[in-house]
Amino acid sequence: MSETPTRRLHYSVAVSLDGFIAGPHGEYDWIAFDSSFDFAALYAQFDTLLMGRRTYEVMQIRGMSPEGMGMKAVVVSATMKPEEHPTIRILGGQVPEAVAVLKARPGKDIWLCGGGLLFRTLLDAGLVDFVDLAVLPLLLGDGIPLLPGGARCPLRLEESKALPSGILVLRYSVAR
């Protein structure tokens, strides 16, 4: 009898060369897209998009939706009400435990999108398998860091690719 493999959790985010995922006031207008990047191939790896409330709100402002990417949405929020957002699953507490259950269910991998605090929480809980970075050739000088302070975590480079725009796409596995 074969065992169902555990789904993997990928933290995927754009980051400035000096390590910020947003400007000092949460601005993201500096994030450029490269037309050579294959978003359809990226989306095809996942069936679930996990994010915090602010990332979800930014996605809505930009006219994007997890459904439009072919994914179910799971949003971590202590303030959102499920009855006001019937198309998404809201996690209001016990987030690492809920994500561990989600990873154990059958399906494609899970995309943790944006949100350094949520990333840190899940990394510390041993739930993050990959860190996928799009490093933009830009120095912001200040802003929201890729990762808030906490425990050291060794990574192993799995893949790297330079895009024509100068964006460097990196995939690291979490070394356990």
C-alpha positions in Angstrom: 0.0 0.0 0.0 1.5 3.4 -1.0 1.4 6.3 1.3 0.0 9.7 0.1 2.9 12.1 0.0 2.6 15.2 2.2 1.9 18.4 0.3 4.8 20.9 0.4 4.5 24.5 1.4 6.3 27.1 -0.7 6.8 30.6 0.5 6.9 32.7 -2.6 7.5 36.4 -2.6 9.1 39.3 -4.5 12.0 40.9 -2.6 14.2 43.9 -3.1 18.0 43.3 -3.3 18.3 44.7 0.2 15.8 42.3 1.6 12.4 44.1 1.7 9.1 42.7 0.6 7.3 46.0 0.8 8.1 49.7 1.3 7.9 51.3 4.8 4.2 51.9 4.4 3.4 48.6 2.8 3.8 49.9 -0.7 4.4 47.4 -3.5 4.5 49.7 -6.5 8.2 48.8 -7.1 7.4 45.2 -7.9 8.0 44.8 -11.6 6.9 41.9 -13.8 8.9 40.2 -16.4 7.0 39.1 -19.5 9.3 36.1 -19.9 8.1 34.6 -16.6 5.6 31.7 -17.0 2.9 32.4 -14.4 0.7 29.6 -15.8 3.4 27.1 -15.0 3.8 28.6 -11.5 0.1 28.5 -10.8 -0.1 24.9 -12.0 2.1 23.6 -9.2 -0.5 24.6 -6.5 -4.2 24.1 -5.7 -4.2 26.2 -2.5 -3.1 29.8 -1.9 -2.4 30.6 1.7 -2.0 34.2 2.7 -2.6 36.8 5.4 -5.4 39.3 5.3 -3.3 42.2 4.0 -2.0 40.1 1.1 -5.5 39.0 0.3 -6.7 42.7 0.3 -3.8 43.7 -2.0 -4.8 40.9 -4.4 -8.4 42.1 -4.5 -7.2 45.7 -5.1 -5.1 44.4 -8.1 -8.2 42.6 -9.5 -6.7 39.2 -8.9 -8.3 36.2 -7.2 -7.2 32.8 -6.2 -10.1 31.3 -8.1 -8.8 33.1 -11.3 -5.5 31.3 -10.7 -7.2 27.9 -10.3 -6.7 27.8 -6.5 -8.6 27.7 -3.3 -7.9 30.5 -0.9 -7.0 30.2 2.8 -6.6 33.5 4.5 -5.2 34.0 8.0 -7.1 36.8 9.8 -8.4 37.5 13.3 -10.8 40.2 11.9 -12.4 38.8 8.8 -15.8 37.2 9.2 -16.4 33.9 7.2 -20.0 34.9 6.4 -18.7 38.0 4.6 -16.2 36.0 2.6 -18.0 32.7 1.6 -15.5 31.8 -1.2 -12.5 31.6 1.0 -11.5 29.7 4.1 -10.5 31.9 7.0 -8.1 30.7 9.7 -8.5 32.8 12.9 -6.3 30.9 15.3 -4.1 27.9 15.8 -2.6 28.6 12.4 0.4 26.1 12.5 -1.9 23.3 13.5 -4.5 24.1 10.8 -1.7 24.4 8.2 -0.2 21.0 9.3 -3.7 19.5 8.7 -3.9 21.2 5.3 -0.5 19.8 4.3 -1.6 16.3 5.3 -4.6 16.4 3.0 -4.3 15.1 -0.6 -3.7 17.7 -3.3 -1.1 19.8 -5.0 1.5 21.9 -3.1 0.5 25.0 -1.2 1.6 28.5 -2.1 2.3 30.8 0.9 2.1 34.2 -0.8 3.6 37.3 0.8 3.5 38.1 4.5 6.7 37.9 6.4 5.0 37.4 9.8 3.0 34.4 8.6 6.1 33.0 6.9 8.1 33.3 10.2 5.3 31.6 12.2 5.1 28.7 9.8 8.9 28.5 9.4 9.4 28.3 13.1 6.8 25.5 13.2 8.7 23.5 10.7 6.0 23.7 8.0 7.8 25.6 5.2 9.5 23.3 2.6 10.6 25.8 0.0 11.5 29.5 -0.1 10.9 30.9 -3.6 12.3 34.4 -4.2 12.0 36.8 -7.1 14.9 39.2 -6.3 14.3 42.5 -8.0 17.3 44.7 -9.0 16.3 47.5 -6.7 17.4 48.8 -3.3 14.5 50.1 -1.3 16.5 51.3 1.6 13.7 50.7 4.1 10.6 48.7 4.4 9.0 45.5 5.6 11.7 42.8 5.8 11.6 39.5 4.1 11.7 37.8 7.5 11.2 39.2 11.0 13.8 38.2 13.6 13.8 34.7 14.9 15.7 31.4 14.8 18.3 30.7 12.2 17.2 28.4 9.3 19.7 26.9 6.8 18.6 26.6 3.2 19.8 24.7 0.2 19.8 26.3 -3.3 17.7 24.1 -5.6 17.3 26.3 -8.6 18.2 29.8 -9.9 17.4 31.7 -13.1 18.1 35.2 -14.3 15.3 36.8 -16.2 15.9 39.4 -19.0 14.7 42.2 -16.7 17.4 41.5 -14.2 15.1 39.7 -11.8 16.7 36.7 -10.2 14.4 33.8 -9.5 15.7 31.6 -6.7 14.3 28.4 -5.1 15.7 27.1 -1.8 14.6 24.1 0.1 14.6 24.3 3.9 17.4 22.1 5.2 16.1 19.9 7.9 
